[in-house]
């Protein structure tokens, strides 16, 4: 008698693909692996990140997921790129929505890394094309300028506090540090200018961005560095990516206040300053801001609306490759 089971092909359960989540911080990163549950932390020194990249490469992951944090992720991307590990940069808002859908309300670095690994396994995000050398250099220059700006703010505050101590022995050192940082910022501005002029890929988008009143060189460099998708997305997509799209808070007849969250913080910061300037002098955005204020909108809400409208305008200009032109007054 023939055994029916012997004629059937043998099947073995397939091994789930490995996914890795990395929660990036300023001085360290948390890593989690799905489905094994393996987890560890690493410093963000070059040596530690190269060791991390080798360890992750040995796992042969389908994808490694990181959130776009506005600069801290750059060294991690560099280390993974050296090992040709596929990486997907995801919008923080998408990850938080996934966390809510899966019931994860607690938030720690380790839990966030585990959440990112789970997100990668369930949604299989596509690998993000890594920036080319010119783009990476621009990101590093812009990030360094922001760091110098932050240090200047801190040192100037320390100098101001020395007014309480007329005989302060550290006043001179703080003053010298401020002078050094101001020179450093000037040198970085020159390096940024030289870098974008040396690479033709930045010429047209930079000219288009600078054609808009209120968009200065630092804002334009930041957008080119940290929002390379500008001009390639829909207005809804770019607003959500940056984090200026308001999320509804509604249930039945109840209507809560809409709020923005997530997105690329570094881009939002420069857009806020640009919108602040535009709300006073831009021929389109200044009247828009005043209209919102006249309707009772708080100043911050009106400014966020200006940020969103400015971002959509910039996205449209780059998409159509058309410089901004002031609207012509109506003919009586």
LINNORUR-V261877 format. One record per helix or strand of 2 or more residues. SS is the DSSP state (~ for helix, > for strand). FROM is the first residue (numbers start at 1). TO is the last residue. If there is no record, write none. Layout:
BEGIN
SS_FROM_TO + SS_FROM_TO
END
This chain:
BEGIN
~_4_7 + >_19_24 + >_28_34 + >_39_43 + ~_46_59 + >_63_67 + ~_73_82 + >_87_90 + ~_92_102 + ~_109_123 + ~_133_164 + ~_171_198 + ~_200_210 + ~_217_226 + ~_235_242 + >_250_251 + >_254_255 + ~_265_281 + ~_285_294 + ~_299_320
END
